[in-house]
Amino acid sequence: MMEDYWYRAKAITEKLAGQWVYGWYVGKTNVAPPSIITKIDGVFTSVPVDLETVGRYVGIKDKNNEKIYHQDIVRNDYYNGHCYLRIKKFHLRTIAEFLPELSHEYVIGLKTWGYMGYYEIYSLKNADLKVVGTDYEELIQEGL
């Protein structure tokens, strides 16, 4: 399925600066920055993107049917919304990294987290997950 290779990143062009674009990822070359091939006004277009924001669709959706991408921060409602995880790529696997700075002390005290605070994303139930953002610093400031 084509969605399995779906990416998103923030555009760096003047017209779309800071907006998320979705499509196929093209890595940096000697003559061009990393970009996403997407459809704009019915025409496939290469949009230069910020490499730090590139995330691949991991193949599952959250409880609101929103696609989950690498670099997303999700809330695991299995713990009544007190547990936050960052979706990451680790070698050839997709993992969820426990974020104790955002999580409630009740969850931190459970000490049930996998190896070094990581879980395979597919071991979590997507019915318990909700995407809450991508900007870690912004979420810290909001006091989640």
DRENNUZA-108875 format. One record per residue: x, y, z of N, C-alpha, C in turn. Coordinates in steps of 0.1 Angstrom, whole numbers, padded with zeros to 4 digits, always signed. Atoms other than C-alpha are relative to their C-alpha. Layout:
XYZXYZXYZ
...
***
This chain:
+0008-0012+0000+0000+0000+0000+0009+0012+0000
-0008-0012+0001+0013+0035-0009+0001+0007+0014
-0001-0007-0013+0005+0048+0026+0011-0005+0009
-0011+0005-0008+0032+0026+0040+0012+0008-0001
-0012-0008+0003+0057+0049+0025-0003+0015+0001
+0004-0014-0002+0040+0082+0035+0008+0007+0010
-0008-0008-0009+0060+0109+0051-0006+0014+0002
+0004-0014-0002+0055+0144+0065+0012+0007+0005
-0010-0009-0004+0077+0173+0072-0004+0014-0001
+0004-0015+0001+0076+0211+0077+0008+0006-0012
-0005-0006+0012+0081+0230+0045+0009+0012+0004
-0009-0011-0002+0109+0256+0043+0000+0010-0011
+0002-0010+0011+0098+0274+0011-0007+0012+0006
+0006-0013-0005+0087+0310+0015-0016-0001+0000
+0015+0001+0001+0051+0302+0004-0006-0009+0010
+0006+0010-0009+0046+0272+0027+0007-0001+0013
-0009+0001-0012+0071+0279+0055-0007-0004+0013
+0006+0005-0013+0063+0260+0087-0012-0009-0001
+0012+0009+0002+0034+0241+0072+0004-0014-0002
-0002+0014+0002+0032+0203+0073-0003-0003-0015
+0003+0005+0013+0034+0187+0039+0001-0015+0000
+0001+0015+0000+0026+0150+0032+0003-0006-0014
-0003+0007+0013+0039+0127+0005+0012-0009+0001
-0012+0009+0001+0070+0108-0006+0012+0008+0002
-0012-0007-0004+0103+0117+0008+0011-0002-0010
-0012+0001+0008+0134+0125-0013+0011+0006+0008
-0011-0004-0008+0166+0127+0006+0009+0011-0007
-0009-0011+0004+0192+0155+0003+0009-0006-0011
-0009+0003+0011+0213+0154-0029+0011+0011+0000
-0011-0010+0001+0244+0173-0040-0006+0014-0005
+0005-0012+0006+0222+0198-0058-0014+0005+0006
+0013-0003-0005+0189+0198-0038-0001-0004+0015
+0002+0003-0014+0178+0199-0002-0010-0012+0001
+0010+0011-0002+0156+0171+0013-0014+0006-0004
+0013-0005+0004+0121+0174+0000-0011-0011+0001
+0012+0008+0000+0086+0159+0000-0007+0002-0014
+0008-0001+0012+0068+0151-0033-0014+0000+0004
+0014-0001-0004+0032+0162-0028-0008+0006-0011
+0009-0006+0010+0002+0173-0048-0004+0014+0005
+0004-0014-0003-0004+0211-0048-0008+0005-0012
+0009-0004+0011-0033+0224-0069+0000-0010-0012
+0001+0010+0010-0035+0191-0087+0013-0004-0007
-0013+0002+0007+0002+0191-0097+0010-0006+0010
-0010+0005-0008+0029+0169-0082+0012+0010+0001
-0010-0011-0002+0055+0193-0067+0010-0005+0011
-0010+0003-0010+0088+0188-0049+0001+0012+0010
+0000-0011-0010+0087+0209-0016+0012-0002+0009
-0012+0001-0009+0120+0215+0002-0005+0000+0015
+0005+0002-0014+0116+0205+0039+0011+0001+0010
-0010+0001-0011+0134+0208+0072+0002-0014+0004
-0003+0014-0002+0152+0176+0077-0003-0005+0014
+0002+0003-0014+0148+0177+0115-0015-0004+0002
+0014+0003-0002+0110+0174+0110-0006-0011-0007
+0005+0011+0009+0108+0145+0086-0004-0012+0009
+0005+0012-0008+0087+0116+0100-0007-0009-0010
+0007+0010+0008+0075+0084+0084-0012-0005+0007
+0012+0007-0005+0040+0070+0089+0004-0014+0005
-0005+0013-0006+0045+0040+0112-0010-0011-0002
+0009+0011+0004+0015+0021+0099-0012-0002+0010
+0011+0001-0009-0009+0026+0128-0006+0014+0003
+0006-0013-0003-0034+0053+0138-0004+0000+0015
+0004-0002-0014-0044+0067+0172-0015-0003+0002
+0014+0003-0002-0078+0063+0188-0009+0010-0007
+0008-0010+0008-0090+0094+0168+0002-0002-0015
-0002+0004+0014-0080+0077+0135+0010+0009-0006
-0011-0008+0005-0050+0101+0132+0012-0008-0002
-0012+0008+0002-0019+0087+0116+0011+0004+0009
-0011-0002-0009+0011+0083+0139+0013-0001-0009
-0013-0001+0007+0045+0094+0125+0012-0001+0009
-0012-0001-0008+0080+0091+0137+0001+0014+0004
-0002-0013-0007+0088+0120+0160-0013+0006+0007
+0012-0004-0007+0052+0123+0172+0001-0003+0015
+0002+0002-0014+0045+0126+0209-0014-0004+0002
+0013+0005-0003+0016+0105+0220-0003-0002+0015
+0004+0003-0014-0003+0101+0252-0007-0014+0000
+0006+0013-0001-0011+0066+0263-0011+0001+0011
+0012-0001-0009-0046+0067+0279-0002-0012+0008
+0002+0011-0008-0042+0033+0293+0003+0004+0015
-0003-0005-0013-0027+0052+0323-0007+0013+0003
+0008-0011-0002-0055+0077+0324+0006+0013-0005
-0006-0012+0006-0036+0102+0302+0012+0005+0007
-0011-0005-0008-0006+0104+0325+0013-0005-0006
-0013+0006+0006+0020+0087+0302+0002+0005-0014
-0003-0005+0013+0037+0103+0273+0012-0007-0006
-0011+0007+0008+0059+0087+0246+0003+0007-0013
-0004-0005+0013+0079+0098+0216+0002-0011-0009
-0002+0010+0010+0077+0077+0185+0013+0002-0007
-0014-0001+0006+0112+0070+0171+0003-0012-0008
-0005+0011+0007+0130+0049+0147+0013-0004+0007
-0012+0005-0007+0156+0027+0163+0005-0012-0008
-0005+0009+0010+0177+0007+0138-0011-0003-0010
+0011+0003+0010+0150-0011+0117-0014-0001+0007
+0012+0001-0007+0123-0009+0144-0006+0014+0003
+0006-0012-0005+0098+0017+0154-0003-0002+0015
+0001+0001-0015+0098+0023+0192-0007+0012+0006
+0006-0011-0008+0080+0044+0218+0009+0003+0012
-0009-0003-0011+0104+0062+0241-0008+0007+0011
+0007-0006-0012+0090+0070+0276+0006+0013+0003
-0004-0014-0003+0091+0107+0284-0004+0003+0015
+0003-0003-0014+0093+0110+0322-0003+0014+0004
+0002-0014-0003+0094+0148+0321-0014+0004-0002
+0014-0003+0003+0059+0149+0307-0010-0009+0008
+0009+0010-0006+0045+0119+0326-0003+0003+0015
+0004-0001-0014+0027+0118+0359+0009-0009+0009
-0009+0007-0009+0048+0106+0389-0006-0014+0003
+0006+0013-0002+0023+0077+0393+0005-0010-0010
-0004+0009+0010+0033+0063+0360+0015-0003+0001
-0015+0001-0002+0071+0069+0366+0002-0010+0011
-0001+0009-0011+0067+0050+0399-0003-0015-0003
+0004+0014+0003+0053+0019+0382+0012-0009-0004
-0012+0007+0004+0087+0009+0368-0003-0012-0009
+0004+0011+0008+0070-0013+0342+0005+0003-0015
-0004-0004+0013+0088+0003+0312+0010-0010-0005
-0009+0010+0006+0106-0019+0287+0015+0004+0001
-0014-0001+0000+0143-0021+0281+0004+0015-0002
-0005-0014+0000+0159+0014+0289-0012+0010-0003
+0011-0009+0002+0124+0030+0288-0006+0000-0014
+0005+0001+0014+0116+0019+0252-0010-0012-0001
+0009+0011+0003+0087-0002+0239-0001-0001-0015
+0003+0002+0014+0080-0016+0205-0014+0007-0002
+0012-0008+0001+0052+0007+0192-0012-0010-0003
+0011+0009+0003+0032-0023+0180-0005-0008+0012
+0005+0006-0012+0030-0037+0215-0010+0008+0008
+0010-0009-0006+0009-0007+0225-0013-0001-0007
+0013+0001+0007-0028-0007+0218-0003+0014-0005
+0003-0013+0006-0037+0021+0194-0013+0006+0005
+0013-0005-0006-0071+0024+0211+0004+0008+0012
-0004-0008-0012-0051+0039+0241+0009+0012-0004
-0010-0011+0004-0029+0063+0221-0007+0012-0006
+0005-0012+0006-0036+0099+0212+0012+0009-0004
-0011-0009+0004-0012+0121+0192-0003+0014+0006
+0001-0013-0007-0006+0153+0212+0009+0011-0006
-0009-0011+0006+0021+0171+0192+0013-0006-0005
-0013+0004+0004+0056+0170+0179+0011+0008+0007
-0009-0009-0006+0073+0198+0197+0002-0003+0015
-0003+0004-0014+0088+0185+0230+0001+0012+0009
-0002-0012-0008+0098+0219+0243-0013+0007+0003
+0013-0007-0002+0064+0234+0237-0009-0008+0009
+0008+0008-0009+0047+0205+0255+0005+0002+0015
-0005-0002-0013+0070+0210+0285-0005+0013+0005
+0004-0013-0004+0062+0247+0286-0015+0000+0004
+0015+0000-0002+0024+0239+0285-0002-0008+0013
+0002+0007-0012+0030+0217+0316-0008-0012+0000
+0007+0012+0001+0016+0185+0304+0004-0010+0011
***
